[in-house]
Amino acid sequence: AMDSRTRSTDALRRLNAAIEERLVDLSPGLVVNRIAAAYLMFVTMLVRSDNDGIATKSPHEFAERIEDCLTMATAALAAPGGASSTLSGFKRAGSG
């Protein structure tokens, strides 16, 4: 069991490093935030699926949920950088 944990940890480190390499235009803090957000999306999907019992009731639907979550996480990781690029068209509350 310890062997698989080590392999998993190494795989996650390699994945994080690959993500960091592709997001060189973002600050390190934003990269960490994006990785954390993707992680939370995936963990939330797993918890919801566990609560629903979907993995045992409908393995096909569970696989669809995993695929959909990974698609959303990929889109979030690849989104344009910085709040200013996303929110530039919005006025701040009270700014007129």
All heavy atoms as an XYZ file, in Angstrom:
706
protein
N       0.827     -1.202      0.000
C       0.000      0.000      0.000
C       0.863      1.255      0.000
O       0.534      2.221     -0.651
C      -0.928     -0.011      1.205
N       1.948      1.231      0.725
C       2.806      2.412      0.786
C       3.415      2.706     -0.575
O       3.596      3.853     -0.940
C       3.910      2.205      1.829
C       4.634      3.479      2.152
S       3.478      4.735      2.695
C       4.355      5.395      4.049
N       3.706      1.643     -1.343
C       4.240      1.812     -2.691
C       3.302      2.632     -3.567
O       3.728      3.550     -4.255
C       4.460      0.454     -3.332
C       5.907      0.218     -3.669
O       6.737      1.056     -3.313
O       6.163     -0.803     -4.300
N       2.011      2.302     -3.537
C       1.071      3.018     -4.392
C       0.916      4.467     -3.941
O       0.716      5.346     -4.750
C      -0.282      2.311     -4.431
O      -0.880      2.330     -3.161
N       1.004      4.710     -2.648
C       0.957      6.096     -2.169
C       2.130      6.891     -2.723
O       1.974      8.014     -3.150
C       0.995      6.151     -0.637
C      -0.310      5.946      0.005
C      -0.226      6.258      1.475
N      -1.435      5.863      2.137
C      -1.571      5.743      3.436
N      -0.552      5.983      4.229
N      -2.704      5.388      3.947
N       3.278      6.309     -2.716
C       4.462      6.990     -3.220
C       4.309      7.277     -4.708
O       4.585      8.377     -5.163
C       5.727      6.148     -2.963
O       5.837      5.928     -1.563
C       6.960      6.839     -3.464
N       3.827      6.306     -5.465
C       3.616      6.514     -6.895
C       2.566      7.600     -7.125
O       2.711      8.433     -8.011
C       3.203      5.214     -7.575
C       4.380      4.278     -7.817
C       4.025      3.172     -8.779
N       2.886      2.381     -8.350
C       2.961      1.254     -7.648
N       4.123      0.785     -7.272
N       1.863      0.593     -7.331
N       1.511      7.597     -6.329
C       0.467      8.622     -6.468
C       1.023     10.005     -6.165
O       0.742     10.961     -6.883
C      -0.708      8.333     -5.537
O      -1.344      7.148     -5.898
N       1.794     10.101     -5.109
C       2.388     11.383     -4.742
C       3.306     11.880     -5.842
O       3.257     13.052     -6.217
C       3.165     11.260     -3.411
O       2.254     10.826     -2.401
C       3.782     12.574     -3.004
N       4.123     10.991     -6.383
C       5.017     11.369     -7.485
C       4.217     11.809     -8.703
O       4.561     12.794     -9.364
C       5.944     10.216     -7.860
C       7.019      9.962     -6.809
O       7.250     10.860     -5.960
O       7.606      8.870     -6.826
N       3.141     11.098     -9.005
C       2.306     11.449    -10.156
C       1.674     12.826     -9.958
O       1.628     13.634    -10.899
C       1.230     10.395    -10.375
N       1.201     13.111     -8.758
C       0.601     14.427     -8.488
C       1.642     15.538     -8.585
O       1.346     16.623     -9.089
C      -0.077     14.444     -7.116
C      -1.373     13.646     -7.041
C      -1.863     13.578     -5.596
C      -2.435     14.254     -7.936
N       2.838     15.275     -8.109
C       3.908     16.277     -8.235
C       4.224     16.559     -9.700
O       4.406     17.707    -10.095
C       5.157     15.816     -7.486
C       5.033     15.957     -6.001
C       6.358     15.682     -5.302
N       6.171     15.812     -3.880
C       6.548     14.909     -2.991
N       7.175     13.823     -3.390
N       6.329     15.101     -1.710
N       4.295     15.506    -10.505
C       4.560     15.688    -11.940
C       3.419     16.443    -12.610
O       3.647     17.318    -13.452
C       4.796     14.344    -12.629
C       6.137     13.708    -12.307
C       6.464     12.537    -13.218
N       5.417     11.535    -13.301
C       5.256     10.513    -12.448
N       6.090     10.370    -11.444
N       4.276      9.645    -12.621
N       2.186     16.130    -12.227
C       1.029     16.830    -12.783
C       1.068     18.309    -12.408
O       0.882     19.180    -13.265
C      -0.268     16.185    -12.282
C      -1.554     16.846    -12.731
C      -1.674     16.836    -14.255
C      -2.742     16.156    -12.091
N       1.319     18.612    -11.141
C       1.418     20.015    -10.713
C       2.530     20.739    -11.456
O       2.355     21.886    -11.885
C       1.639     20.115     -9.207
C       0.378     19.872     -8.412
O      -0.719     19.809     -8.958
N       0.525     19.722     -7.119
N       3.664     20.089    -11.629
C       4.785     20.713    -12.343
C       4.401     20.988    -13.796
O       4.724     22.059    -14.340
C       6.024     19.819    -12.273
N       3.686     20.057    -14.434
C       3.258     20.257    -15.822
C       2.278     21.426    -15.920
O       2.351     22.241    -16.848
C       2.627     18.979    -16.368
N       1.368     21.527    -14.959
C       0.412     22.644    -14.941
C       1.171     23.959    -14.755
O       0.929     24.934    -15.471
C      -0.639     22.451    -13.832
C      -1.568     21.281    -14.177
C      -1.446     23.734    -13.614
C      -2.447     20.824    -13.030
N       2.089     23.982    -13.810
C       2.877     25.195    -13.557
C       3.654     25.622    -14.798
O       3.736     26.816    -15.101
C       3.824     24.969    -12.374
C       3.098     24.859    -11.051
C       3.977     24.334     -9.922
O       5.195     24.126    -10.138
O       3.433     24.116     -8.826
N       4.217     24.672    -15.541
C       4.963     24.988    -16.763
C       4.080     25.648    -17.811
O       4.527     26.513    -18.559
C       5.572     23.713    -17.360
C       6.756     23.191    -16.611
C       7.254     21.866    -17.180
O       6.898     21.524    -18.336
O       7.993     21.172    -16.466
N       2.822     25.226    -17.881
C       1.913     25.761    -18.894
C       1.278     27.092    -18.483
O       0.720     27.791    -19.317
C       0.833     24.736    -19.221
C       1.388     23.608    -20.061
C       0.422     22.461    -20.181
N       0.907     21.393    -21.016
C       1.805     20.482    -20.659
N       2.337     20.519    -19.469
N       2.181     19.532    -21.486
N       1.364     27.425    -17.204
C       0.756     28.664    -16.721
C       1.817     29.693    -16.327
O       1.635     30.461    -15.391
C      -0.162     28.368    -15.526
C      -1.344     27.437    -15.810
C      -2.144     27.182    -14.532
C      -2.237     27.989    -16.900
N       2.907     29.718    -17.086
C       4.024     30.601    -16.753
C       3.647     32.081    -16.801
O       4.327     32.912    -16.205
C       5.257     30.347    -17.648
C       5.832     28.975    -17.377
C       4.918     30.536    -19.114
N       2.565     32.434    -17.497
C       2.152     33.834    -17.586
C       1.440     34.320    -16.323
O       1.224     35.518    -16.159
C       1.232     34.056    -18.793
C       1.949     33.817    -20.114
O       3.203     33.916    -20.130
O       1.270     33.530    -21.106
N       1.065     33.400    -15.462
C       0.382     33.761    -14.221
C       1.369     33.806    -13.068
O       2.388     33.127    -13.081
C      -0.710     32.730    -13.892
C      -1.854     32.591    -14.879
C      -2.797     31.491    -14.418
C      -2.605     33.898    -15.043
N       1.028     34.577    -12.058
C       1.869     34.610    -10.859
C       1.790     33.254    -10.157
O       0.794     32.540    -10.285
C       1.391     35.706     -9.909
O       0.152     35.345     -9.322
N       2.829     32.898     -9.422
C       2.810     31.611     -8.705
C       1.589     31.477     -7.782
O       1.026     30.387     -7.660
C       4.113     31.628     -7.905
C       5.021     32.513     -8.693
C       4.129     33.574     -9.279
N       1.167     32.575     -7.179
C      -0.004     32.525     -6.297
C      -1.274     32.164     -7.041
O      -2.095     31.385     -6.547
N      -1.441     32.726     -8.249
C      -2.621     32.380     -9.044
C      -2.577     30.935     -9.524
O      -3.609     30.270     -9.587
C      -2.762     33.323    -10.244
C      -3.256     34.732     -9.944
C      -3.316     35.559    -11.226
C      -4.620     34.695     -9.271
N      -1.394     30.456     -9.838
C      -1.258     29.058    -10.262
C      -1.687     28.131     -9.122
O      -2.464     27.194     -9.326
C       0.180     28.740    -10.725
C       0.359     27.254    -10.985
C       0.528     29.548    -11.962
N      -1.221     28.410     -7.927
C      -1.594     27.600     -6.760
C      -3.101     27.679     -6.531
O      -3.749     26.659     -6.262
C      -0.817     28.053     -5.500
C      -1.378     27.416     -4.240
C       0.657     27.723     -5.656
N      -3.683     28.870     -6.670
C      -5.132     29.016     -6.500
C      -5.894     28.184     -7.521
O      -6.905     27.560     -7.202
C      -5.557     30.479     -6.618
C      -5.240     31.274     -5.383
O      -5.020     30.728     -4.302
N      -5.206     32.583     -5.530
N      -5.430     28.177     -8.763
C      -6.121     27.411     -9.803
C      -6.014     25.916     -9.544
O      -6.985     25.174     -9.726
C      -5.575     27.761    -11.184
C      -6.051     29.132    -11.614
C      -5.679     29.403    -13.028
N      -6.120     30.750    -13.388
C      -6.309     31.138    -14.606
N      -6.094     30.307    -15.612
N      -6.707     32.368    -14.866
N      -4.852     25.458     -9.141
C      -4.686     24.035     -8.834
C      -5.591     23.656     -7.657
O      -6.268     22.629     -7.685
C      -3.214     23.696     -8.550
C      -2.391     23.821     -9.836
C      -3.075     22.294     -7.950
C      -0.887     23.727     -9.644
N      -5.639     24.512     -6.647
C      -6.502     24.244     -5.489
C      -7.972     24.233     -5.886
O      -8.742     23.379     -5.429
C      -6.248     25.286     -4.397
N      -8.378     25.155     -6.752
C      -9.776     25.195     -7.202
C     -10.127     23.929     -7.981
O     -11.206     23.350     -7.783
C     -10.020     26.434     -8.054
N      -9.228     23.482     -8.849
C      -9.470     22.255     -9.609
C      -9.573     21.055     -8.665
O     -10.445     20.191     -8.827
C      -8.355     22.040    -10.640
N      -8.705     21.016     -7.681
C      -8.729     19.944     -6.680
C     -10.065     19.951     -5.934
O     -10.702     18.904     -5.767
C      -7.559     20.131     -5.716
C      -7.602     19.230     -4.509
C      -7.201     17.895     -4.606
C      -8.037     19.700     -3.281
C      -7.238     17.064     -3.497
C      -8.080     18.868     -2.179
C      -7.676     17.556     -2.282
O      -7.729     16.740     -1.187
N     -10.507     21.135     -5.503
C     -11.773     21.226     -4.774
C     -12.960     20.817     -5.640
O     -13.901     20.168     -5.157
C     -11.980     22.635     -4.228
C     -11.100     22.999     -3.038
C     -11.245     24.478     -2.698
C     -11.451     22.142     -1.835
N     -12.925     21.182     -6.914
C     -13.993     20.755     -7.824
C     -14.061     19.229     -7.864
O     -15.147     18.642     -7.775
C     -13.734     21.296     -9.240
C     -13.925     22.781     -9.381
S     -13.306     23.423    -10.967
C     -14.356     22.593    -12.124
N     -12.913     18.600     -7.990
C     -12.878     17.145     -8.113
C     -13.305     16.472     -6.810
O     -14.112     15.530     -6.822
C     -11.488     16.677     -8.542
C     -11.466     15.250     -8.986
C     -11.925     14.893    -10.243
C     -10.994     14.257     -8.149
C     -11.921     13.569    -10.663
C     -10.993     12.928     -8.560
C     -11.452     12.586     -9.816
N     -12.790     16.957     -5.694
C     -13.148     16.368     -4.404
C     -14.639     16.548     -4.127
O     -15.302     15.622     -3.652
C     -12.285     16.967     -3.265
C     -12.819     16.582     -1.902
C     -10.841     16.514     -3.416
N     -15.184     17.715     -4.460
C     -16.617     17.946     -4.271
C     -17.436     16.964     -5.095
O     -18.422     16.392     -4.615
C     -16.986     19.399     -4.628
O     -16.252     20.276     -3.774
C     -18.468     19.651     -4.479
N     -17.023     16.734     -6.337
C     -17.719     15.763     -7.185
C     -17.651     14.369     -6.562
O     -18.647     13.639     -6.541
C     -17.104     15.768     -8.594
C     -17.747     14.799     -9.577
S     -17.142     13.084     -9.494
C     -15.394     13.279     -9.717
N     -16.486     13.996     -6.022
C     -16.358     12.685     -5.387
C     -17.262     12.557     -4.172
O     -17.919     11.523     -3.973
C     -14.904     12.420     -4.988
C     -13.914     12.165     -6.105
C     -12.504     12.008     -5.531
C     -14.299     10.929     -6.905
N     -17.317     13.596     -3.342
C     -18.169     13.565     -2.142
C     -19.633     13.459     -2.534
O     -20.380     12.646     -1.982
C     -17.906     14.798     -1.251
C     -18.947     14.920     -0.149
C     -16.504     14.736     -0.663
N     -20.055     14.285     -3.505
C     -21.448     14.221     -3.963
C     -21.773     12.836     -4.519
O     -22.837     12.274     -4.239
C     -21.713     15.270     -5.038
C     -21.795     16.681     -4.500
C     -22.294     17.673     -5.558
N     -23.623     17.290     -6.009
C     -23.923     16.956     -7.272
N     -23.000     16.957     -8.207
N     -25.149     16.630     -7.601
N     -20.860     12.293     -5.289
C     -21.080     10.971     -5.868
C     -21.147      9.893     -4.789
O     -21.952      8.963     -4.878
C     -19.982     10.643     -6.882
O     -20.049     11.552     -7.965
N     -20.317     10.023     -3.775
C     -20.351      9.077     -2.666
C     -21.676      9.197     -1.906
O     -22.301      8.183     -1.582
C     -19.174      9.330     -1.726
C     -19.090      8.295     -0.632
O     -19.033      7.087     -0.956
O     -19.099      8.673      0.558
N     -22.110     10.430     -1.657
C     -23.389     10.645     -0.970
C     -24.556     10.077     -1.771
O     -25.512      9.547     -1.198
C     -23.629     12.126     -0.692
C     -22.730     12.656      0.391
O     -22.159     11.912      1.175
N     -22.575     13.972      0.425
N     -24.498     10.204     -3.089
C     -25.543      9.685     -3.972
C     -25.437      8.173     -4.159
O     -26.377      7.551     -4.655
C     -25.458     10.320     -5.371
C     -25.700     11.808     -5.381
O     -26.204     12.339     -4.377
O     -25.379     12.449     -6.407
N     -24.288      7.603     -3.841
C     -24.056      6.186     -4.080
C     -23.961      5.853     -5.559
O     -24.156      4.706     -5.970
N     -23.632      6.864     -6.351
C     -23.666      6.713     -7.805
C     -22.595      5.748     -8.332
O     -22.803      5.088     -9.343
C     -23.583      8.098     -8.499
C     -24.213      8.035     -9.881
C     -22.163      8.605     -8.600
C     -25.692      7.951     -9.853
N     -21.474      5.665     -7.645
C     -20.386      4.795     -8.125
C     -20.832      3.335     -8.176
O     -20.457      2.606     -9.095
C     -19.154      4.955     -7.247
N     -21.645      2.921     -7.218
C     -22.118      1.538     -7.225
C     -23.438      1.386     -7.978
O     -23.656      0.384     -8.637
C     -22.282      1.006     -5.786
O     -23.092      1.911     -5.040
C     -20.933      0.849     -5.115
N     -24.301      2.396     -7.912
C     -25.602      2.323     -8.600
C     -25.460      2.443    -10.111
O     -26.158      1.772    -10.867
C     -26.529      3.455     -8.140
C     -27.091      3.301     -6.761
C     -28.064      4.450     -6.521
C     -28.093      4.863     -5.091
N     -28.842      6.098     -4.858
N     -24.587      3.345    -10.539
C     -24.460      3.611    -11.974
C     -23.017      3.999    -12.314
O     -22.684      5.181    -12.422
C     -25.417      4.740    -12.387
O     -25.252      5.032    -13.746
N     -22.156      2.998    -12.478
C     -20.760      3.284    -12.817
C     -20.608      4.156    -14.064
O     -19.697      4.981    -14.132
C     -20.141      1.903    -13.026
C     -21.008      0.980    -12.229
C     -22.397      1.560    -12.317
N     -21.516      3.997    -15.028
C     -21.452      4.819    -16.245
C     -21.684      6.298    -15.907
O     -20.951      7.169    -16.393
C     -22.484      4.332    -17.262
C     -22.532      5.179    -18.503
N     -21.528      5.156    -19.446
C     -23.445      6.081    -18.939
C     -21.822      6.012    -20.413
N     -22.983      6.577    -20.132
N     -22.686      6.586    -15.080
C     -22.944      7.979    -14.690
C     -21.785      8.530    -13.867
O     -21.411      9.696    -14.005
C     -24.243      8.087    -13.900
C     -24.620      9.538    -13.599
C     -25.947      9.686    -12.888
O     -26.747      8.737    -12.872
O     -26.176     10.779    -12.328
N     -21.197      7.685    -13.014
C     -20.046      8.113    -12.234
C     -18.889      8.488    -13.161
O     -18.241      9.521    -12.980
C     -19.636      7.006    -11.257
C     -18.501      7.371    -10.340
C     -18.534      8.528     -9.571
C     -17.407      6.543    -10.227
C     -17.484      8.854     -8.720
C     -16.352      6.849     -9.383
C     -16.400      8.012     -8.621
N     -18.643      7.667    -14.178
C     -17.583      7.967    -15.151
C     -17.881      9.273    -15.883
O     -16.964     10.072    -16.136
C     -17.436      6.816    -16.140
N     -19.155      9.514    -16.213
C     -19.537     10.773    -16.865
C     -19.254     11.964    -15.953
O     -18.789     13.004    -16.407
C     -21.021     10.765    -17.232
C     -21.347      9.926    -18.436
C     -22.835      9.933    -18.752
O     -23.668     10.108    -17.840
O     -23.158      9.781    -19.953
N     -19.570     11.810    -14.669
C     -19.302     12.892    -13.709
C     -17.807     13.192    -13.630
O     -17.403     14.351    -13.579
C     -19.813     12.531    -12.309
C     -21.295     12.609    -12.161
C     -21.689     12.333    -10.724
N     -23.130     12.349    -10.563
C     -23.733     12.318     -9.390
N     -23.017     12.249     -8.274
N     -25.043     12.334     -9.314
N     -17.003     12.145    -13.591
C     -15.552     12.334    -13.533
C     -15.079     13.076    -14.780
O     -14.339     14.062    -14.687
C     -14.820     10.990    -13.374
C     -15.102     10.408    -11.995
C     -13.322     11.152    -13.611
C     -14.609      8.985    -11.813
N     -15.503     12.613    -15.943
C     -15.095     13.243    -17.203
C     -15.534     14.709    -17.257
O     -14.757     15.586    -17.636
C     -15.658     12.484    -18.391
C     -15.177     13.037    -19.718
C     -15.666     12.226    -20.909
O     -16.168     11.110    -20.723
O     -15.517     12.735    -22.027
N     -16.770     14.975    -16.851
C     -17.284     16.344    -16.859
C     -16.492     17.230    -15.900
O     -16.128     18.360    -16.231
C     -18.768     16.351    -16.496
C     -19.386     17.726    -16.634
O     -19.273     18.327    -17.732
O     -19.983     18.206    -15.651
N     -16.204     16.717    -14.725
C     -15.448     17.495    -13.740
C     -14.035     17.797    -14.242
O     -13.540     18.910    -14.094
C     -15.403     16.743    -12.409
S     -14.661     17.710    -11.086
N     -13.391     16.806    -14.848
C     -12.049     17.036    -15.385
C     -12.074     18.040    -16.533
O     -11.152     18.850    -16.679
C     -11.414     15.717    -15.822
C     -11.064     14.757    -14.681
C     -10.567     13.429    -15.242
C     -10.045     15.372    -13.743
N     -13.133     18.022    -17.331
C     -13.291     19.007    -18.411
C     -13.422     20.408    -17.831
O     -12.783     21.356    -18.308
C     -14.513     18.667    -19.282
O     -14.302     17.377    -19.859
C     -14.727     19.696    -20.376
N     -14.243     20.544    -16.783
C     -14.402     21.862    -16.142
C     -13.110     22.323    -15.486
O     -12.744     23.496    -15.580
C     -15.532     21.814    -15.106
C     -16.904     21.680    -15.712
S     -18.242     21.819    -14.494
C     -17.947     20.393    -13.470
N     -12.403     21.413    -14.834
C     -11.145     21.768    -14.184
C     -10.112     22.210    -15.224
O      -9.385     23.186    -15.013
C     -10.617     20.585    -13.374
N     -10.069     21.521    -16.350
C      -9.151     21.900    -17.427
C      -9.472     23.297    -17.935
O      -8.576     24.117    -18.145
C      -9.226     20.877    -18.575
O      -8.877     19.589    -18.062
C      -8.297     21.245    -19.705
N     -10.754     23.586    -18.121
C     -11.156     24.921    -18.582
C     -10.781     25.984    -17.559
O     -10.310     27.064    -17.922
C     -12.662     24.947    -18.849
N     -10.968     25.685    -16.280
C     -10.619     26.650    -15.230
C      -9.114     26.903    -15.197
O      -8.667     28.041    -15.051
C     -11.107     26.156    -13.870
N      -8.336     25.850    -15.353
C      -6.881     26.011    -15.349
C      -6.410     26.834    -16.547
O      -5.473     27.613    -16.442
C      -6.192     24.645    -15.361
C      -6.245     23.857    -14.056
C      -5.831     22.414    -14.302
C      -5.361     24.507    -13.000
N      -7.077     26.674    -17.680
C      -6.647     27.330    -18.914
C      -7.290     28.691    -19.151
O      -7.007     29.336    -20.161
C      -6.957     26.420    -20.101
N      -8.127     29.143    -18.242
C      -8.820     30.427    -18.411
C      -7.816     31.571    -18.507
O      -6.698     31.475    -17.989
C      -9.771     30.661    -17.239
N      -8.204     32.663    -19.173
C      -7.312     33.825    -19.239
C      -6.915     34.283    -17.841
O      -7.672     34.112    -16.892
C      -8.158     34.888    -19.939
C      -9.239     34.138    -20.627
C      -9.476     32.888    -19.830
N      -5.736     34.854    -17.732
C      -5.201     35.203    -16.427
C      -5.709     36.498    -15.840
O      -5.995     37.448    -16.541
N      -5.827     36.487    -14.537
C      -6.111     37.698    -13.776
C      -7.555     38.137    -13.807
O      -8.252     37.992    -14.796
N      -8.003     38.688    -12.713
C      -9.387     39.158    -12.589
C      -9.665     40.307    -13.541
O     -10.775     40.449    -14.034
C      -9.661     39.580    -11.154
N      -8.684     41.129    -13.825
C      -8.928     42.286    -14.682
C      -9.360     41.869    -16.082
O     -10.168     42.530    -16.718
C      -7.689     43.176    -14.750
O      -6.605     42.452    -15.292
N      -8.836     40.733    -16.587
C      -9.216     40.303    -17.929
C     -10.652     39.791    -17.965
O     -11.325     39.895    -18.980
C      -8.268     39.218    -18.436
O      -8.385     38.052    -17.650
N     -11.135     39.261    -16.867
C     -12.487     38.717    -16.813
C     -13.506     39.767    -16.415
O     -14.608     39.801    -16.930
C     -12.542     37.560    -15.794
O     -11.531     36.619    -16.121
C     -13.887     36.875    -15.814
N     -13.136     40.629    -15.508
C     -14.084     41.567    -14.922
C     -14.010     42.956    -15.519
O     -14.687     43.865    -15.063
C     -13.861     41.654    -13.406
C     -14.008     40.334    -12.652
C     -13.661     40.518    -11.179
C     -15.406     39.765    -12.797
N     -13.223     43.158    -16.549
C     -13.018     44.492    -17.081
C     -14.303     45.136    -17.590
O     -14.428     46.350    -17.573
C     -11.965     44.479    -18.185
O     -12.393     43.643    -19.248
N     -15.265     44.329    -18.011
C     -16.522     44.880    -18.517
C     -17.528     45.203    -17.437
O     -18.567     45.796    -17.708
N     -17.235     44.855    -16.194
C     -18.161     45.101    -15.107
C     -17.751     46.338    -14.324
O     -16.591     46.551    -14.046
C     -18.213     43.893    -14.160
C     -18.796     42.681    -14.783
C     -17.969     41.711    -15.352
C     -20.157     42.481    -14.823
C     -18.498     40.579    -15.943
C     -20.706     41.349    -15.408
C     -19.873     40.395    -15.965
N     -18.756     47.128    -13.931
C     -18.482     48.278    -13.069
C     -18.559     47.835    -11.622
O     -19.371     46.987    -11.279
C     -19.497     49.391    -13.312
C     -19.357     50.049    -14.660
C     -20.335     51.189    -14.757
C     -20.166     51.902    -16.090
N     -21.066     53.034    -16.194
N     -17.765     48.443    -10.802
C     -17.843     48.169     -9.370
C     -19.134     48.746     -8.813
O     -19.605     49.786     -9.266
C     -16.655     48.797     -8.650
C     -15.375     48.047     -8.852
C     -14.437     48.383     -7.683
N     -13.442     47.371     -7.571
C     -12.224     47.462     -8.073
N     -11.852     48.546     -8.709
N     -11.365     46.488     -7.919
N     -19.674     48.067     -7.820
C     -20.889     48.542     -7.171
C     -20.665     49.956     -6.645
O     -19.640     50.232     -6.007
C     -21.287     47.609     -6.042
N     -21.583     50.838     -6.950
C     -21.480     52.213     -6.477
C     -20.596     53.103     -7.327
O     -20.368     54.257     -6.998
N     -20.064     52.584     -8.444
C     -19.169     53.409     -9.244
C     -19.922     54.131    -10.367
O     -19.310     54.717    -11.246
C     -18.019     52.574     -9.825
O     -18.531     51.639    -10.750
N     -21.212     54.034    -10.310
C     -21.954     54.868    -11.170
C     -22.628     54.442    -12.337
O     -23.052     55.000    -13.201
